[in-house]
Amino acid sequence: MRKLHVRAAGLVAAAVLGLGLAAVPDAAAEAGPFPVLALPFKAGQQVYSAGIHSDDGSTGVKNALDLSPADKTVRAPLAGTVHLQHCAGGDWVAIDHAGGWRTGYYHMEGIKVTDGEQVEAGDVLGSTGNALPCGGSSTGAHVHFTLWTLPDEPAANWSGLAYSQLSTTVAVAHGEPIDGKTLGGWLFTAGADQYTGTATHLADRMVTQLPGHFRAKL
């Protein structure tokens, strides 16, 4: 689903062009069907989630989910191409998947992948952390996992883009809601408020209220 409005497109284009990057094209294409994604860590372990929220935790599309697996290791949920996004404070990871889908991984430390690398589901990306390469805030080591659609803009480069811009103008254009999406056999449903929601294990219909802990079984 593409949610790019004319005014938002202008804002994003201005933000990106101001950094010398490619302009955002018109919203002509549609992303493919939602891919079969695993959770971004090894199954079978205890996980804490702070809940579903918008990319800035305040307003806008709720395209983000904070996750803290017990082993502190973040893994690719599906095959794709890594695109490291560079800022003055370091890097964060995006993976482009088939069908115009991108997943994002913010706050990671000890990044183990390189720009342009092809990864498979389960490959190690790095460790949960509190890194703020482009700004923002973090309390407690975790990965800020995000969903995006980029059917018109494969391999989009958001390097140098401040988190305040990424989490607002870019999120308006490309952010995809976590609500109603299934990751690793768990259906995530957003709550009315930020940092709330539920995770339902589809195999046995067990429901976990978010924020909360659950065991990420298959």
VOGU-3710 file (C-alpha; in Angstrom, 3 decimals, decimal comma):
1> mrklhvraag> 0,000/0,000/0,000  1,453/3,378/-0,989  0,458/6,369/1,131  2,367/9,138/-0,639  0,337/12,348/-0,762  1,328/15,321/-2,915  2,293/17,576/-0,028  4,204/14,804/1,726  6,031/13,957/-1,486  7,182/17,538/-1,775
11> lvaaavlglg> 8,440/17,554/1,795  10,356/14,330/1,348  11,848/15,433/-1,946  12,968/18,694/-0,354  14,543/16,888/2,585  16,354/14,409/0,364  17,458/16,906/-2,265  18,788/19,146/0,495  21,260/16,377/1,259  22,277/15,902/-2,349
21> laavpdaaae> 20,450/12,589/-2,712  18,002/11,322/-5,297  14,541/12,872/-5,462  11,479/10,819/-4,565  9,575/9,832/-7,737  5,836/10,049/-8,218  3,772/7,337/-6,537  3,071/5,219/-9,614  4,025/1,685/-8,589  2,587/-0,533/-5,901
31> agpfpvlalp> 4,606/-2,736/-3,586  4,161/-6,463/-3,987  2,260/-8,608/-1,462  3,607/-8,540/2,063  6,520/-11,012/2,162  6,839/-13,973/4,506  9,111/-12,465/7,154  10,570/-14,199/10,174  11,105/-12,278/13,375  14,516/-10,541/13,238
41> fkagqqvysa> 16,191/-12,913/15,693  16,553/-16,623/16,416  13,298/-18,372/17,346  12,787/-20,198/20,631  14,046/-17,518/22,997  12,482/-15,033/25,368  11,877/-11,612/23,835  10,741/-8,293/25,222  8,831/-5,863/23,018  8,073/-2,282/23,987
51> gihsddgstg> 5,135/-2,373/21,568  4,070/-0,953/18,230  4,634/2,733/17,572  5,355/5,311/14,928  8,935/5,841/13,846  9,289/8,851/16,136  7,134/7,338/18,898  4,764/10,275/18,724  2,819/10,803/15,499  2,416/9,279/12,074
61> vknaldlspa> 2,175/5,753/10,705  2,989/3,037/13,260  5,675/1,291/11,237  8,002/0,425/14,134  8,393/-2,367/16,671  11,047/-2,360/19,416  12,462/-5,829/20,140  14,957/-7,116/22,708  15,780/-10,825/22,203  17,533/-12,602/25,076
71> dktvraplag> 20,636/-13,404/22,995  20,962/-9,748/21,914  21,537/-10,851/18,305  19,640/-9,313/15,386  19,166/-11,467/12,278  17,787/-10,947/8,795  14,109/-11,996/8,623  14,275/-12,689/4,880  16,789/-12,714/2,043  17,685/-9,345/0,579
81> tvhlqhcagg> 20,327/-6,732/-0,155  21,908/-4,734/2,660  22,111/-0,960/2,324  24,066/0,690/5,109  22,794/4,176/5,890  25,636/6,439/7,001  25,449/9,377/9,416  28,013/11,337/11,395  27,423/9,081/14,415  27,838/5,807/12,517
91> dwvaidhagg> 25,661/3,470/10,468  22,297/1,796/10,603  21,071/-1,113/8,502  18,324/-1,404/5,897  17,571/-4,518/3,855  15,740/-4,354/0,538  13,591/-7,403/-0,178  11,739/-8,512/-3,301  8,543/-6,697/-4,221  9,612/-3,210/-3,119
101> wrtgyyhmeg> 9,777/-3,953/0,616  12,471/-2,617/2,979  13,107/-3,520/6,608  15,118/-1,223/8,886  17,256/-1,864/11,975  18,143/1,151/14,133  20,117/1,297/17,425  22,212/-1,768/16,509  25,812/-2,004/17,661  28,564/-4,234/16,304
111> ikvtdgeqve> 27,127/-4,302/12,792  28,290/-7,449/10,978  27,147/-6,745/7,403  28,473/-4,530/4,625  26,842/-2,269/2,073  25,568/-4,222/-0,932  25,936/-7,590/0,784  23,383/-10,270/-0,063  21,978/-11,879/3,082  19,759/-14,880/3,701
121> agdvlgstgn> 17,103/-15,305/6,381  18,824/-15,908/9,707  22,123/-14,216/8,862  23,511/-12,117/11,728  23,186/-8,359/11,221  24,556/-7,154/14,557  23,669/-6,752/18,224  20,881/-4,898/19,979  22,063/-1,609/21,413  21,468/2,074/21,994
131> alpcggsstg> 23,324/3,509/18,997  22,045/6,846/17,678  23,969/7,312/14,425  21,552/9,888/12,980  19,992/11,137/16,218  16,910/10,099/18,145  16,782/8,479/21,568  17,001/5,034/23,129  16,403/3,538/26,558  17,655/-0,001/27,038
141> ahvhftlwtl> 19,405/-2,063/24,373  17,032/-3,114/21,578  16,538/-3,040/17,822  14,093/-0,517/16,386  12,620/-2,671/13,610  10,779/-0,809/10,860  8,742/-1,606/7,732  8,875/0,439/4,517  7,617/0,192/0,929  9,817/1,421/-1,917
151> pdepaanwsg> 8,297/0,171/-5,188  9,478/3,244/-7,127  12,803/3,683/-5,413  14,854/0,474/-5,110  18,058/0,860/-3,110  16,987/4,318/-1,845  19,859/6,068/-0,114  18,922/7,745/3,163  22,522/8,322/4,263  23,017/11,594/6,083
161> laysqlsttv> 19,313/12,007/6,699  18,679/13,150/10,270  16,455/10,865/12,313  14,015/13,741/12,770  13,479/13,752/8,985  13,514/9,981/8,554  10,891/9,534/11,267  8,545/12,196/9,897  8,644/13,139/6,207  10,159/9,847/4,970
171> avahgepidg> 7,912/7,810/7,258  4,839/9,575/5,838  5,891/8,616/2,316  7,263/5,127/2,825  6,354/3,828/6,298  4,163/0,714/6,327  2,019/-0,118/9,402  3,042/-3,054/11,584  -0,650/-3,514/12,401  -2,044/-6,702/10,892
181> ktlggwlfta> 1,354/-8,015/9,781  2,590/-11,534/10,591  6,252/-11,999/11,540  7,569/-15,460/12,276  4,125/-16,912/12,924  3,063/-14,026/15,194  0,302/-11,618/14,231  0,968/-8,091/15,501  -1,919/-5,738/16,163  -1,446/-2,093/17,083
191> gadqytgtat> -3,184/-0,555/20,081  -4,883/2,815/20,202  -1,871/4,389/21,916  1,812/4,474/21,078  3,908/1,575/22,428  0,950/-0,763/22,860  -0,696/-3,617/20,973  -0,747/-7,412/20,970  1,279/-10,293/19,571  -0,800/-13,391/18,787
201> hladrmvtql> 0,915/-16,731/18,168  -1,130/-18,096/15,296  -0,399/-21,778/15,973  -2,083/-21,780/19,388  -3,761/-18,309/19,494  -1,751/-17,331/22,568  -1,965/-13,552/23,005  0,726/-11,363/24,551  -0,102/-7,803/25,515  2,523/-5,275/24,479
211> pghfrakl> 4,662/-4,007/26,013  5,524/-7,414/27,359  7,593/-10,598/27,140  6,893/-13,591/24,918  8,782/-16,692/23,848  9,393/-16,507/20,126  8,474/-20,072/19,273  7,714/-21,050/15,694
//
